[in-house]
Amino acid sequence: MKFDELLAKVRKMAEGVDVSGAGFLAVQVNITGDNGGVFYVEVKDGRINIEPYEYNDRNCEITMSMDNFNKLIDGKLDPVAAFTFGKLKVNGDIGKALEFSKLLKK
């Protein structure tokens, strides 16, 4: 999968997520490997935005391979297990990373 395809997949998933009651959340996602890239997910004012840029004032940053991120968003990889086994790295507020993982399950 190419990075642009992954970004389109995440945006499509976000269309169905209800974030009306969620607080502010800004997570930068770093995808490693040949088809890697950077994007951010921002929840603000009851809306979710996903853009292919770095987010300087982020709550946290997660780093994963393309394959593992796909498994994560498809529900085939538990985020806590991924973190425990080193498949997911978190830099910043781990609580916000857990909030982000809950958004993926909605």
Beta strands, then each sheet from edge to edge (+ up, - down):
strand 1: 25-32
strand 2: 37-44
strand 3: 47-51
strand 4: 60-65
strand 5: 89-92
sheet 1: 3+ 2- 1+ 4+ 5-
end
